[in-house]
Amino acid sequence: MRQVASRLAQQKESHIEEGHLMPDHVHMMIAIPPKYAVSQVVGYIKGKSAIHIARLYMERKRNFVGQHFWARGYFVSTVGRDEAVIRNYIRHQEAEDRRIDQMNLM
């Protein structure tokens, strides 16, 4: 998934600065040039990657109409002075999720 998303981002002159794939979601920090709307790049990556995954792993020869791989929404925030905090969040989110799950079991 990392290579697919990276290649798709490059096609929109964007670059995935940081990313982490979780079992049920993905965290990415993407540098997008101002000539592209964020929704345009995110929609492109989600749409094309869903098609790629369906063809490669689900043995679909055609696009799957009426079915969804990714959820409809996404969260976007601009990165400025908090870039280091966001990078740290992405890198350590999986361990933090496990820690919170363990606390909820107690």
N, C-alpha and C positions, 0 to 999 in steps of 0.2 A: 504494500500500500504506500510505503514511503516513497519509492521510486515513481510510482504512478502519479501521486499527488505532486511531487516535485517537478516532474516532466510537464504536467498540465499547467502548473503555476508558471513555468518558464514560457509556455505558449502565450500567456497573457502578460509577459514581461515582468512577472512577479517572482518572488523568491521566498521559500519557506525558511524562515530564520531559526525556528525552533518548533519541534513537534513531538507528540507522544500519543501513541495509539493505545486506547483502553479497550476492554472487551465490549463496551456499549457506547463509546463515544470517542471523539478525537479532539485533542487540543493542538492548535497550530498558531504560531505567530508568523504572519505573512507580510512581507514588504510589498506593497502594491503602489505602482506609480499613480500620480494624481489623474492621469488621463483615463483611468478605469474606475468605475464605481465598485465599491467593495462587493455589493450584491452581484455584480456581473462576474467577478473573479470567483467568488465562493460558489455561485450557482454553476459556473462552468466546471469547477473542480468536482463538485458533488455529482453533477449530471454525468460527466464523462467517466468518472471513476466508477460510478454505479454500473454503467454499461460495460466497462472493462471487466469488473468483477463478475457480473452476470455471465458474460461470455466465457471467461476463463475458468471460473469455479462452479458455475451452475449449468454449464454446458448449454447455454442459450445461444442460438444462432441469430436471433433478432432481438431488437429492443423489447423490454418487457413493459407493455402498456397496462396501466391500471394497478401496477404493483410499485412499491417504494422500497428502496434500500436504505436511504438516509432519511432522517426525520426532516420535516419541512423547515424548521427554524434553525437559527444559529445565533450566537452572541458575538457582538463586535464591540471592540473598544479601541481607542487610539492609544498608541504607546508614545510616551514622551519621557519624562523624568522617572517614570516607574518601570522602565524597560527591564531592569535587573530583577525587580520583584516579579514581573510577569514571566520572565524566563525561568526563575526559580520555581514558581508555581507549576509551570508546565513540566519541568524536569522531575518534580517530587510529588506530583498529584497522586500517583498510584500508591505510594507509600502512605500518604496522608489519608487516602480513602480506606486503606487497610487498618490504619490506626483508629479511625473513627468507627469502623465496623466492629473492631475489637471492644471499644468502649461501650458500644450499644449492646453487646452481648452480656456485659456485666450487670 
